[in-house]
Amino acid sequence: MILSEATIVSARGAGYADTPGIWSDEQVAAWRLITDAVHAAGGRIFAQLWHVGRLSHASLLDGRAPVSSSAIQATGVNVFVAERDGVPGFVQASQPRALTVDEIHVIVDEYRQAARN
């Protein structure tokens, strides 16, 4: 049995550079190659779905603020945004904004769709 780590349910749920997602057709097709190979070898694979909430950085979200249950910034938390010139790019998590009730429903739907994918 294989349990994947950190498979993002939507682009706005990203919190670290270079983590896989499962929301686009291209990502689903790539996962299909992996899951087919695991199944062909007699194994099972499960995706750990996530949305990092406030533990993200605006540079990973097209300049938008991360979203969370509140607008309270995670202090002392660094997130990996990119590697530059061989140096890991860790930066302080950005100031989040609080989700609206409607946005919470959207994220629940993103999880639902990611599970289907």
Phi and psi restraints in degrees (range 20) as a CNS / XPLOR table:
assign (resid 1 and name C) (resid 2 and name N)
       (resid 2 and name CA) (resid 2 and name C) 1.0 -120.3 20.0 2
assign (resid 2 and name N) (resid 2 and name CA)
       (resid 2 and name C) (resid 3 and name N) 1.0 132.9 20.0 2
assign (resid 2 and name C) (resid 3 and name N)
       (resid 3 and name CA) (resid 3 and name C) 1.0 -116.0 20.0 2
assign (resid 3 and name N) (resid 3 and name CA)
       (resid 3 and name C) (resid 4 and name N) 1.0 115.7 20.0 2
assign (resid 3 and name C) (resid 4 and name N)
       (resid 4 and name CA) (resid 4 and name C) 1.0 -68.4 20.0 2
assign (resid 4 and name N) (resid 4 and name CA)
       (resid 4 and name C) (resid 5 and name N) 1.0 159.5 20.0 2
assign (resid 4 and name C) (resid 5 and name N)
       (resid 5 and name CA) (resid 5 and name C) 1.0 -105.5 20.0 2
assign (resid 5 and name N) (resid 5 and name CA)
       (resid 5 and name C) (resid 6 and name N) 1.0 136.0 20.0 2
assign (resid 5 and name C) (resid 6 and name N)
       (resid 6 and name CA) (resid 6 and name C) 1.0 50.5 20.0 2
assign (resid 6 and name N) (resid 6 and name CA)
       (resid 6 and name C) (resid 7 and name N) 1.0 70.9 20.0 2
assign (resid 6 and name C) (resid 7 and name N)
       (resid 7 and name CA) (resid 7 and name C) 1.0 -105.1 20.0 2
assign (resid 7 and name N) (resid 7 and name CA)
       (resid 7 and name C) (resid 8 and name N) 1.0 113.1 20.0 2
assign (resid 7 and name C) (resid 8 and name N)
       (resid 8 and name CA) (resid 8 and name C) 1.0 -73.8 20.0 2
assign (resid 8 and name N) (resid 8 and name CA)
       (resid 8 and name C) (resid 9 and name N) 1.0 136.6 20.0 2
assign (resid 8 and name C) (resid 9 and name N)
       (resid 9 and name CA) (resid 9 and name C) 1.0 -84.3 20.0 2
assign (resid 9 and name N) (resid 9 and name CA)
       (resid 9 and name C) (resid 10 and name N) 1.0 -17.8 20.0 2
assign (resid 9 and name C) (resid 10 and name N)
       (resid 10 and name CA) (resid 10 and name C) 1.0 -161.2 20.0 2
assign (resid 10 and name N) (resid 10 and name CA)
       (resid 10 and name C) (resid 11 and name N) 1.0 160.9 20.0 2
assign (resid 10 and name C) (resid 11 and name N)
       (resid 11 and name CA) (resid 11 and name C) 1.0 -58.9 20.0 2
assign (resid 11 and name N) (resid 11 and name CA)
       (resid 11 and name C) (resid 12 and name N) 1.0 -35.3 20.0 2
assign (resid 11 and name C) (resid 12 and name N)
       (resid 12 and name CA) (resid 12 and name C) 1.0 -80.2 20.0 2
assign (resid 12 and name N) (resid 12 and name CA)
       (resid 12 and name C) (resid 13 and name N) 1.0 0.4 20.0 2
assign (resid 12 and name C) (resid 13 and name N)
       (resid 13 and name CA) (resid 13 and name C) 1.0 -98.0 20.0 2
assign (resid 13 and name N) (resid 13 and name CA)
       (resid 13 and name C) (resid 14 and name N) 1.0 3.2 20.0 2
assign (resid 13 and name C) (resid 14 and name N)
       (resid 14 and name CA) (resid 14 and name C) 1.0 -70.9 20.0 2
assign (resid 14 and name N) (resid 14 and name CA)
       (resid 14 and name C) (resid 15 and name N) 1.0 143.1 20.0 2
assign (resid 14 and name C) (resid 15 and name N)
       (resid 15 and name CA) (resid 15 and name C) 1.0 -133.5 20.0 2
assign (resid 15 and name N) (resid 15 and name CA)
       (resid 15 and name C) (resid 16 and name N) 1.0 -8.9 20.0 2
assign (resid 15 and name C) (resid 16 and name N)
       (resid 16 and name CA) (resid 16 and name C) 1.0 -146.5 20.0 2
assign (resid 16 and name N) (resid 16 and name CA)
       (resid 16 and name C) (resid 17 and name N) 1.0 146.9 20.0 2
assign (resid 16 and name C) (resid 17 and name N)
       (resid 17 and name CA) (resid 17 and name C) 1.0 -66.0 20.0 2
assign (resid 17 and name N) (resid 17 and name CA)
       (resid 17 and name C) (resid 18 and name N) 1.0 147.5 20.0 2
assign (resid 17 and name C) (resid 18 and name N)
       (resid 18 and name CA) (resid 18 and name C) 1.0 64.4 20.0 2
assign (resid 18 and name N) (resid 18 and name CA)
       (resid 18 and name C) (resid 19 and name N) 1.0 31.5 20.0 2
assign (resid 18 and name C) (resid 19 and name N)
       (resid 19 and name CA) (resid 19 and name C) 1.0 -100.7 20.0 2
assign (resid 19 and name N) (resid 19 and name CA)
       (resid 19 and name C) (resid 20 and name N) 1.0 146.8 20.0 2
assign (resid 19 and name C) (resid 20 and name N)
       (resid 20 and name CA) (resid 20 and name C) 1.0 -74.4 20.0 2
assign (resid 20 and name N) (resid 20 and name CA)
       (resid 20 and name C) (resid 21 and name N) 1.0 156.2 20.0 2
assign (resid 20 and name C) (resid 21 and name N)
       (resid 21 and name CA) (resid 21 and name C) 1.0 -126.1 20.0 2
assign (resid 21 and name N) (resid 21 and name CA)
       (resid 21 and name C) (resid 22 and name N) 1.0 174.4 20.0 2
assign (resid 21 and name C) (resid 22 and name N)
       (resid 22 and name CA) (resid 22 and name C) 1.0 -145.4 20.0 2
assign (resid 22 and name N) (resid 22 and name CA)
       (resid 22 and name C) (resid 23 and name N) 1.0 34.0 20.0 2
assign (resid 22 and name C) (resid 23 and name N)
       (resid 23 and name CA) (resid 23 and name C) 1.0 -104.7 20.0 2
assign (resid 23 and name N) (resid 23 and name CA)
       (resid 23 and name C) (resid 24 and name N) 1.0 -23.3 20.0 2
assign (resid 23 and name C) (resid 24 and name N)
       (resid 24 and name CA) (resid 24 and name C) 1.0 -99.6 20.0 2
assign (resid 24 and name N) (resid 24 and name CA)
       (resid 24 and name C) (resid 25 and name N) 1.0 159.2 20.0 2
assign (resid 24 and name C) (resid 25 and name N)
       (resid 25 and name CA) (resid 25 and name C) 1.0 -59.0 20.0 2
assign (resid 25 and name N) (resid 25 and name CA)
       (resid 25 and name C) (resid 26 and name N) 1.0 -39.5 20.0 2
assign (resid 25 and name C) (resid 26 and name N)
       (resid 26 and name CA) (resid 26 and name C) 1.0 -62.4 20.0 2
assign (resid 26 and name N) (resid 26 and name CA)
       (resid 26 and name C) (resid 27 and name N) 1.0 -42.7 20.0 2
assign (resid 26 and name C) (resid 27 and name N)
       (resid 27 and name CA) (resid 27 and name C) 1.0 -65.8 20.0 2
assign (resid 27 and name N) (resid 27 and name CA)
       (resid 27 and name C) (resid 28 and name N) 1.0 -42.2 20.0 2
assign (resid 27 and name C) (resid 28 and name N)
       (resid 28 and name CA) (resid 28 and name C) 1.0 -61.4 20.0 2
assign (resid 28 and name N) (resid 28 and name CA)
       (resid 28 and name C) (resid 29 and name N) 1.0 -42.3 20.0 2
assign (resid 28 and name C) (resid 29 and name N)
       (resid 29 and name CA) (resid 29 and name C) 1.0 -62.6 20.0 2
assign (resid 29 and name N) (resid 29 and name CA)
       (resid 29 and name C) (resid 30 and name N) 1.0 -40.6 20.0 2
assign (resid 29 and name C) (resid 30 and name N)
       (resid 30 and name CA) (resid 30 and name C) 1.0 -66.4 20.0 2
assign (resid 30 and name N) (resid 30 and name CA)
       (resid 30 and name C) (resid 31 and name N) 1.0 -42.1 20.0 2
assign (resid 30 and name C) (resid 31 and name N)
       (resid 31 and name CA) (resid 31 and name C) 1.0 -63.7 20.0 2
assign (resid 31 and name N) (resid 31 and name CA)
       (resid 31 and name C) (resid 32 and name N) 1.0 -34.3 20.0 2
assign (resid 31 and name C) (resid 32 and name N)
       (resid 32 and name CA) (resid 32 and name C) 1.0 -59.9 20.0 2
assign (resid 32 and name N) (resid 32 and name CA)
       (resid 32 and name C) (resid 33 and name N) 1.0 -40.9 20.0 2
assign (resid 32 and name C) (resid 33 and name N)
       (resid 33 and name CA) (resid 33 and name C) 1.0 -59.9 20.0 2
assign (resid 33 and name N) (resid 33 and name CA)
       (resid 33 and name C) (resid 34 and name N) 1.0 -42.6 20.0 2
assign (resid 33 and name C) (resid 34 and name N)
       (resid 34 and name CA) (resid 34 and name C) 1.0 -68.4 20.0 2
assign (resid 34 and name N) (resid 34 and name CA)
       (resid 34 and name C) (resid 35 and name N) 1.0 -49.9 20.0 2
assign (resid 34 and name C) (resid 35 and name N)
       (resid 35 and name CA) (resid 35 and name C) 1.0 -64.5 20.0 2
assign (resid 35 and name N) (resid 35 and name CA)
       (resid 35 and name C) (resid 36 and name N) 1.0 -38.3 20.0 2
assign (resid 35 and name C) (resid 36 and name N)
       (resid 36 and name CA) (resid 36 and name C) 1.0 -60.8 20.0 2
assign (resid 36 and name N) (resid 36 and name CA)
       (resid 36 and name C) (resid 37 and name N) 1.0 -42.0 20.0 2
assign (resid 36 and name C) (resid 37 and name N)
       (resid 37 and name CA) (resid 37 and name C) 1.0 -65.5 20.0 2
assign (resid 37 and name N) (resid 37 and name CA)
       (resid 37 and name C) (resid 38 and name N) 1.0 -42.1 20.0 2
assign (resid 37 and name C) (resid 38 and name N)
       (resid 38 and name CA) (resid 38 and name C) 1.0 -63.6 20.0 2
assign (resid 38 and name N) (resid 38 and name CA)
       (resid 38 and name C) (resid 39 and name N) 1.0 -45.6 20.0 2
assign (resid 38 and name C) (resid 39 and name N)
       (resid 39 and name CA) (resid 39 and name C) 1.0 -64.5 20.0 2
assign (resid 39 and name N) (resid 39 and name CA)
       (resid 39 and name C) (resid 40 and name N) 1.0 -38.8 20.0 2
assign (resid 39 and name C) (resid 40 and name N)
       (resid 40 and name CA) (resid 40 and name C) 1.0 -63.0 20.0 2
assign (resid 40 and name N) (resid 40 and name CA)
       (resid 40 and name C) (resid 41 and name N) 1.0 -28.0 20.0 2
assign (resid 40 and name C) (resid 41 and name N)
       (resid 41 and name CA) (resid 41 and name C) 1.0 -89.0 20.0 2
assign (resid 41 and name N) (resid 41 and name CA)
       (resid 41 and name C) (resid 42 and name N) 1.0 6.3 20.0 2
assign (resid 41 and name C) (resid 42 and name N)
       (resid 42 and name CA) (resid 42 and name C) 1.0 86.1 20.0 2
assign (resid 42 and name N) (resid 42 and name CA)
       (resid 42 and name C) (resid 43 and name N) 1.0 10.3 20.0 2
assign (resid 42 and name C) (resid 43 and name N)
       (resid 43 and name CA) (resid 43 and name C) 1.0 -97.9 20.0 2
assign (resid 43 and name N) (resid 43 and name CA)
       (resid 43 and name C) (resid 44 and name N) 1.0 175.8 20.0 2
assign (resid 43 and name C) (resid 44 and name N)
       (resid 44 and name CA) (resid 44 and name C) 1.0 -127.0 20.0 2
assign (resid 44 and name N) (resid 44 and name CA)
       (resid 44 and name C) (resid 45 and name N) 1.0 147.3 20.0 2
assign (resid 44 and name C) (resid 45 and name N)
       (resid 45 and name CA) (resid 45 and name C) 1.0 -136.7 20.0 2
assign (resid 45 and name N) (resid 45 and name CA)
       (resid 45 and name C) (resid 46 and name N) 1.0 138.3 20.0 2
assign (resid 45 and name C) (resid 46 and name N)
       (resid 46 and name CA) (resid 46 and name C) 1.0 -128.0 20.0 2
assign (resid 46 and name N) (resid 46 and name CA)
       (resid 46 and name C) (resid 47 and name N) 1.0 140.9 20.0 2
assign (resid 46 and name C) (resid 47 and name N)
       (resid 47 and name CA) (resid 47 and name C) 1.0 -95.8 20.0 2
assign (resid 47 and name N) (resid 47 and name CA)
       (resid 47 and name C) (resid 48 and name N) 1.0 130.2 20.0 2
assign (resid 47 and name C) (resid 48 and name N)
       (resid 48 and name CA) (resid 48 and name C) 1.0 -85.0 20.0 2
assign (resid 48 and name N) (resid 48 and name CA)
       (resid 48 and name C) (resid 49 and name N) 1.0 107.9 20.0 2
assign (resid 48 and name C) (resid 49 and name N)
       (resid 49 and name CA) (resid 49 and name C) 1.0 -86.6 20.0 2
assign (resid 49 and name N) (resid 49 and name CA)
       (resid 49 and name C) (resid 50 and name N) 1.0 141.5 20.0 2
assign (resid 49 and name C) (resid 50 and name N)
       (resid 50 and name CA) (resid 50 and name C) 1.0 -153.1 20.0 2
assign (resid 50 and name N) (resid 50 and name CA)
       (resid 50 and name C) (resid 51 and name N) 1.0 160.2 20.0 2
assign (resid 50 and name C) (resid 51 and name N)
       (resid 51 and name CA) (resid 51 and name C) 1.0 -138.0 20.0 2
assign (resid 51 and name N) (resid 51 and name CA)
       (resid 51 and name C) (resid 52 and name N) 1.0 119.8 20.0 2
assign (resid 51 and name C) (resid 52 and name N)
       (resid 52 and name CA) (resid 52 and name C) 1.0 -78.0 20.0 2
assign (resid 52 and name N) (resid 52 and name CA)
       (resid 52 and name C) (resid 53 and name N) 1.0 -9.9 20.0 2
assign (resid 52 and name C) (resid 53 and name N)
       (resid 53 and name CA) (resid 53 and name C) 1.0 64.0 20.0 2
assign (resid 53 and name N) (resid 53 and name CA)
       (resid 53 and name C) (resid 54 and name N) 1.0 -128.4 20.0 2
assign (resid 53 and name C) (resid 54 and name N)
       (resid 54 and name CA) (resid 54 and name C) 1.0 -75.6 20.0 2
assign (resid 54 and name N) (resid 54 and name CA)
       (resid 54 and name C) (resid 55 and name N) 1.0 -10.6 20.0 2
assign (resid 54 and name C) (resid 55 and name N)
       (resid 55 and name CA) (resid 55 and name C) 1.0 -87.1 20.0 2
assign (resid 55 and name N) (resid 55 and name CA)
       (resid 55 and name C) (resid 56 and name N) 1.0 63.2 20.0 2
assign (resid 55 and name C) (resid 56 and name N)
       (resid 56 and name CA) (resid 56 and name C) 1.0 -145.5 20.0 2
assign (resid 56 and name N) (resid 56 and name CA)
       (resid 56 and name C) (resid 57 and name N) 1.0 -178.2 20.0 2
assign (resid 56 and name C) (resid 57 and name N)
       (resid 57 and name CA) (resid 57 and name C) 1.0 -135.9 20.0 2
assign (resid 57 and name N) (resid 57 and name CA)
       (resid 57 and name C) (resid 58 and name N) 1.0 142.9 20.0 2
assign (resid 57 and name C) (resid 58 and name N)
       (resid 58 and name CA) (resid 58 and name C) 1.0 -55.5 20.0 2
assign (resid 58 and name N) (resid 58 and name CA)
       (resid 58 and name C) (resid 59 and name N) 1.0 -30.4 20.0 2
assign (resid 58 and name C) (resid 59 and name N)
       (resid 59 and name CA) (resid 59 and name C) 1.0 -66.3 20.0 2
assign (resid 59 and name N) (resid 59 and name CA)
       (resid 59 and name C) (resid 60 and name N) 1.0 -20.3 20.0 2
assign (resid 59 and name C) (resid 60 and name N)
       (resid 60 and name CA) (resid 60 and name C) 1.0 -89.2 20.0 2
assign (resid 60 and name N) (resid 60 and name CA)
       (resid 60 and name C) (resid 61 and name N) 1.0 -8.7 20.0 2
assign (resid 60 and name C) (resid 61 and name N)
       (resid 61 and name CA) (resid 61 and name C) 1.0 -122.3 20.0 2
assign (resid 61 and name N) (resid 61 and name CA)
       (resid 61 and name C) (resid 62 and name N) 1.0 34.7 20.0 2
assign (resid 61 and name C) (resid 62 and name N)
       (resid 62 and name CA) (resid 62 and name C) 1.0 54.5 20.0 2
assign (resid 62 and name N) (resid 62 and name CA)
       (resid 62 and name C) (resid 63 and name N) 1.0 37.5 20.0 2
assign (resid 62 and name C) (resid 63 and name N)
       (resid 63 and name CA) (resid 63 and name C) 1.0 84.1 20.0 2
assign (resid 63 and name N) (resid 63 and name CA)
       (resid 63 and name C) (resid 64 and name N) 1.0 -3.6 20.0 2
assign (resid 63 and name C) (resid 64 and name N)
       (resid 64 and name CA) (resid 64 and name C) 1.0 -83.9 20.0 2
assign (resid 64 and name N) (resid 64 and name CA)
       (resid 64 and name C) (resid 65 and name N) 1.0 154.6 20.0 2
assign (resid 64 and name C) (resid 65 and name N)
       (resid 65 and name CA) (resid 65 and name C) 1.0 -71.8 20.0 2
assign (resid 65 and name N) (resid 65 and name CA)
       (resid 65 and name C) (resid 66 and name N) 1.0 145.4 20.0 2
assign (resid 65 and name C) (resid 66 and name N)
       (resid 66 and name CA) (resid 66 and name C) 1.0 -60.9 20.0 2
assign (resid 66 and name N) (resid 66 and name CA)
       (resid 66 and name C) (resid 67 and name N) 1.0 160.6 20.0 2
assign (resid 66 and name C) (resid 67 and name N)
       (resid 67 and name CA) (resid 67 and name C) 1.0 -115.0 20.0 2
assign (resid 67 and name N) (resid 67 and name CA)
       (resid 67 and name C) (resid 68 and name N) 1.0 151.8 20.0 2
assign (resid 67 and name C) (resid 68 and name N)
       (resid 68 and name CA) (resid 68 and name C) 1.0 -156.7 20.0 2
assign (resid 68 and name N) (resid 68 and name CA)
       (resid 68 and name C) (resid 69 and name N) 1.0 -178.6 20.0 2
assign (resid 68 and name C) (resid 69 and name N)
       (resid 69 and name CA) (resid 69 and name C) 1.0 -72.4 20.0 2
assign (resid 69 and name N) (resid 69 and name CA)
       (resid 69 and name C) (resid 70 and name N) 1.0 -18.6 20.0 2
assign (resid 69 and name C) (resid 70 and name N)
       (resid 70 and name CA) (resid 70 and name C) 1.0 -147.2 20.0 2
assign (resid 70 and name N) (resid 70 and name CA)
       (resid 70 and name C) (resid 71 and name N) 1.0 172.7 20.0 2
assign (resid 70 and name C) (resid 71 and name N)
       (resid 71 and name CA) (resid 71 and name C) 1.0 -95.3 20.0 2
assign (resid 71 and name N) (resid 71 and name CA)
       (resid 71 and name C) (resid 72 and name N) 1.0 28.9 20.0 2
assign (resid 71 and name C) (resid 72 and name N)
       (resid 72 and name CA) (resid 72 and name C) 1.0 -89.5 20.0 2
assign (resid 72 and name N) (resid 72 and name CA)
       (resid 72 and name C) (resid 73 and name N) 1.0 122.2 20.0 2
assign (resid 72 and name C) (resid 73 and name N)
       (resid 73 and name CA) (resid 73 and name C) 1.0 -74.8 20.0 2
assign (resid 73 and name N) (resid 73 and name CA)
       (resid 73 and name C) (resid 74 and name N) 1.0 141.6 20.0 2
assign (resid 73 and name C) (resid 74 and name N)
       (resid 74 and name CA) (resid 74 and name C) 1.0 -78.3 20.0 2
assign (resid 74 and name N) (resid 74 and name CA)
       (resid 74 and name C) (resid 75 and name N) 1.0 109.9 20.0 2
assign (resid 74 and name C) (resid 75 and name N)
       (resid 75 and name CA) (resid 75 and name C) 1.0 -88.1 20.0 2
assign (resid 75 and name N) (resid 75 and name CA)
       (resid 75 and name C) (resid 76 and name N) 1.0 146.4 20.0 2
assign (resid 75 and name C) (resid 76 and name N)
       (resid 76 and name CA) (resid 76 and name C) 1.0 71.5 20.0 2
assign (resid 76 and name N) (resid 76 and name CA)
       (resid 76 and name C) (resid 77 and name N) 1.0 17.4 20.0 2
assign (resid 76 and name C) (resid 77 and name N)
       (resid 77 and name CA) (resid 77 and name C) 1.0 -113.2 20.0 2
assign (resid 77 and name N) (resid 77 and name CA)
       (resid 77 and name C) (resid 78 and name N) 1.0 123.9 20.0 2
assign (resid 77 and name C) (resid 78 and name N)
       (resid 78 and name CA) (resid 78 and name C) 1.0 -105.5 20.0 2
assign (resid 78 and name N) (resid 78 and name CA)
       (resid 78 and name C) (resid 79 and name N) 1.0 142.2 20.0 2
assign (resid 78 and name C) (resid 79 and name N)
       (resid 79 and name CA) (resid 79 and name C) 1.0 -119.5 20.0 2
assign (resid 79 and name N) (resid 79 and name CA)
       (resid 79 and name C) (resid 80 and name N) 1.0 150.6 20.0 2
assign (resid 79 and name C) (resid 80 and name N)
       (resid 80 and name CA) (resid 80 and name C) 1.0 -85.8 20.0 2
assign (resid 80 and name N) (resid 80 and name CA)
       (resid 80 and name C) (resid 81 and name N) 1.0 116.7 20.0 2
assign (resid 80 and name C) (resid 81 and name N)
       (resid 81 and name CA) (resid 81 and name C) 1.0 -103.3 20.0 2
assign (resid 81 and name N) (resid 81 and name CA)
       (resid 81 and name C) (resid 82 and name N) 1.0 -35.1 20.0 2
assign (resid 81 and name C) (resid 82 and name N)
       (resid 82 and name CA) (resid 82 and name C) 1.0 -179.5 20.0 2
assign (resid 82 and name N) (resid 82 and name CA)
       (resid 82 and name C) (resid 83 and name N) 1.0 159.1 20.0 2
assign (resid 82 and name C) (resid 83 and name N)
       (resid 83 and name CA) (resid 83 and name C) 1.0 -101.5 20.0 2
assign (resid 83 and name N) (resid 83 and name CA)
       (resid 83 and name C) (resid 84 and name N) 1.0 130.9 20.0 2
assign (resid 83 and name C) (resid 84 and name N)
       (resid 84 and name CA) (resid 84 and name C) 1.0 -126.6 20.0 2
assign (resid 84 and name N) (resid 84 and name CA)
       (resid 84 and name C) (resid 85 and name N) 1.0 125.4 20.0 2
assign (resid 84 and name C) (resid 85 and name N)
       (resid 85 and name CA) (resid 85 and name C) 1.0 52.6 20.0 2
assign (resid 85 and name N) (resid 85 and name CA)
       (resid 85 and name C) (resid 86 and name N) 1.0 39.6 20.0 2
assign (resid 85 and name C) (resid 86 and name N)
       (resid 86 and name CA) (resid 86 and name C) 1.0 77.9 20.0 2
assign (resid 86 and name N) (resid 86 and name CA)
       (resid 86 and name C) (resid 87 and name N) 1.0 1.8 20.0 2
assign (resid 86 and name C) (resid 87 and name N)
       (resid 87 and name CA) (resid 87 and name C) 1.0 -105.4 20.0 2
assign (resid 87 and name N) (resid 87 and name CA)
       (resid 87 and name C) (resid 88 and name N) 1.0 123.5 20.0 2
assign (resid 87 and name C) (resid 88 and name N)
       (resid 88 and name CA) (resid 88 and name C) 1.0 -57.8 20.0 2
assign (resid 88 and name N) (resid 88 and name CA)
       (resid 88 and name C) (resid 89 and name N) 1.0 137.4 20.0 2
assign (resid 88 and name C) (resid 89 and name N)
       (resid 89 and name CA) (resid 89 and name C) 1.0 -98.3 20.0 2
assign (resid 89 and name N) (resid 89 and name CA)
       (resid 89 and name C) (resid 90 and name N) 1.0 84.2 20.0 2
assign (resid 89 and name C) (resid 90 and name N)
       (resid 90 and name CA) (resid 90 and name C) 1.0 -100.0 20.0 2
assign (resid 90 and name N) (resid 90 and name CA)
       (resid 90 and name C) (resid 91 and name N) 1.0 131.4 20.0 2
assign (resid 90 and name C) (resid 91 and name N)
       (resid 91 and name CA) (resid 91 and name C) 1.0 -134.5 20.0 2
assign (resid 91 and name N) (resid 91 and name CA)
       (resid 91 and name C) (resid 92 and name N) 1.0 159.1 20.0 2
assign (resid 91 and name C) (resid 92 and name N)
       (resid 92 and name CA) (resid 92 and name C) 1.0 -61.9 20.0 2
assign (resid 92 and name N) (resid 92 and name CA)
       (resid 92 and name C) (resid 93 and name N) 1.0 137.1 20.0 2
assign (resid 92 and name C) (resid 93 and name N)
       (resid 93 and name CA) (resid 93 and name C) 1.0 -57.1 20.0 2
assign (resid 93 and name N) (resid 93 and name CA)
       (resid 93 and name C) (resid 94 and name N) 1.0 142.1 20.0 2
assign (resid 93 and name C) (resid 94 and name N)
       (resid 94 and name CA) (resid 94 and name C) 1.0 -73.1 20.0 2
assign (resid 94 and name N) (resid 94 and name CA)
       (resid 94 and name C) (resid 95 and name N) 1.0 160.5 20.0 2
assign (resid 94 and name C) (resid 95 and name N)
       (resid 95 and name CA) (resid 95 and name C) 1.0 -65.1 20.0 2
assign (resid 95 and name N) (resid 95 and name CA)
       (resid 95 and name C) (resid 96 and name N) 1.0 121.9 20.0 2
assign (resid 95 and name C) (resid 96 and name N)
       (resid 96 and name CA) (resid 96 and name C) 1.0 -85.1 20.0 2
assign (resid 96 and name N) (resid 96 and name CA)
       (resid 96 and name C) (resid 97 and name N) 1.0 170.5 20.0 2
assign (resid 96 and name C) (resid 97 and name N)
       (resid 97 and name CA) (resid 97 and name C) 1.0 -119.6 20.0 2
assign (resid 97 and name N) (resid 97 and name CA)
       (resid 97 and name C) (resid 98 and name N) 1.0 152.3 20.0 2
assign (resid 97 and name C) (resid 98 and name N)
       (resid 98 and name CA) (resid 98 and name C) 1.0 -74.6 20.0 2
assign (resid 98 and name N) (resid 98 and name CA)
       (resid 98 and name C) (resid 99 and name N) 1.0 139.3 20.0 2
assign (resid 98 and name C) (resid 99 and name N)
       (resid 99 and name CA) (resid 99 and name C) 1.0 -71.7 20.0 2
assign (resid 99 and name N) (resid 99 and name CA)
       (resid 99 and name C) (resid 100 and name N) 1.0 150.6 20.0 2
assign (resid 99 and name C) (resid 100 and name N)
       (resid 100 and name CA) (resid 100 and name C) 1.0 -86.4 20.0 2
assign (resid 100 and name N) (resid 100 and name CA)
       (resid 100 and name C) (resid 101 and name N) 1.0 165.3 20.0 2
assign (resid 100 and name C) (resid 101 and name N)
       (resid 101 and name CA) (resid 101 and name C) 1.0 -59.4 20.0 2
assign (resid 101 and name N) (resid 101 and name CA)
       (resid 101 and name C) (resid 102 and name N) 1.0 -42.5 20.0 2
assign (resid 101 and name C) (resid 102 and name N)
       (resid 102 and name CA) (resid 102 and name C) 1.0 -60.7 20.0 2
assign (resid 102 and name N) (resid 102 and name CA)
       (resid 102 and name C) (resid 103 and name N) 1.0 -38.7 20.0 2
assign (resid 102 and name C) (resid 103 and name N)
       (resid 103 and name CA) (resid 103 and name C) 1.0 -67.8 20.0 2
assign (resid 103 and name N) (resid 103 and name CA)
       (resid 103 and name C) (resid 104 and name N) 1.0 -33.5 20.0 2
assign (resid 103 and name C) (resid 104 and name N)
       (resid 104 and name CA) (resid 104 and name C) 1.0 -60.7 20.0 2
assign (resid 104 and name N) (resid 104 and name CA)
       (resid 104 and name C) (resid 105 and name N) 1.0 -43.2 20.0 2
assign (resid 104 and name C) (resid 105 and name N)
       (resid 105 and name CA) (resid 105 and name C) 1.0 -62.6 20.0 2
assign (resid 105 and name N) (resid 105 and name CA)
       (resid 105 and name C) (resid 106 and name N) 1.0 -37.1 20.0 2
assign (resid 105 and name C) (resid 106 and name N)
       (resid 106 and name CA) (resid 106 and name C) 1.0 -62.8 20.0 2
assign (resid 106 and name N) (resid 106 and name CA)
       (resid 106 and name C) (resid 107 and name N) 1.0 -44.0 20.0 2
assign (resid 106 and name C) (resid 107 and name N)
       (resid 107 and name CA) (resid 107 and name C) 1.0 -66.0 20.0 2
assign (resid 107 and name N) (resid 107 and name CA)
       (resid 107 and name C) (resid 108 and name N) 1.0 -38.7 20.0 2
assign (resid 107 and name C) (resid 108 and name N)
       (resid 108 and name CA) (resid 108 and name C) 1.0 -59.2 20.0 2
assign (resid 108 and name N) (resid 108 and name CA)
       (resid 108 and name C) (resid 109 and name N) 1.0 -43.1 20.0 2
assign (resid 108 and name C) (resid 109 and name N)
       (resid 109 and name CA) (resid 109 and name C) 1.0 -63.9 20.0 2
assign (resid 109 and name N) (resid 109 and name CA)
       (resid 109 and name C) (resid 110 and name N) 1.0 -36.6 20.0 2
assign (resid 109 and name C) (resid 110 and name N)
       (resid 110 and name CA) (resid 110 and name C) 1.0 -63.6 20.0 2
assign (resid 110 and name N) (resid 110 and name CA)
       (resid 110 and name C) (resid 111 and name N) 1.0 -41.4 20.0 2
assign (resid 110 and name C) (resid 111 and name N)
       (resid 111 and name CA) (resid 111 and name C) 1.0 -62.0 20.0 2
assign (resid 111 and name N) (resid 111 and name CA)
       (resid 111 and name C) (resid 112 and name N) 1.0 -43.8 20.0 2
assign (resid 111 and name C) (resid 112 and name N)
       (resid 112 and name CA) (resid 112 and name C) 1.0 -59.6 20.0 2
assign (resid 112 and name N) (resid 112 and name CA)
       (resid 112 and name C) (resid 113 and name N) 1.0 -47.4 20.0 2
assign (resid 112 and name C) (resid 113 and name N)
       (resid 113 and name CA) (resid 113 and name C) 1.0 -66.7 20.0 2
assign (resid 113 and name N) (resid 113 and name CA)
       (resid 113 and name C) (resid 114 and name N) 1.0 -39.5 20.0 2
assign (resid 113 and name C) (resid 114 and name N)
       (resid 114 and name CA) (resid 114 and name C) 1.0 -62.2 20.0 2
assign (resid 114 and name N) (resid 114 and name CA)
       (resid 114 and name C) (resid 115 and name N) 1.0 -39.7 20.0 2
assign (resid 114 and name C) (resid 115 and name N)
       (resid 115 and name CA) (resid 115 and name C) 1.0 -63.8 20.0 2
assign (resid 115 and name N) (resid 115 and name CA)
       (resid 115 and name C) (resid 116 and name N) 1.0 -40.0 20.0 2
assign (resid 115 and name C) (resid 116 and name N)
       (resid 116 and name CA) (resid 116 and name C) 1.0 -64.4 20.0 2
assign (resid 116 and name N) (resid 116 and name CA)
       (resid 116 and name C) (resid 117 and name N) 1.0 -42.1 20.0 2
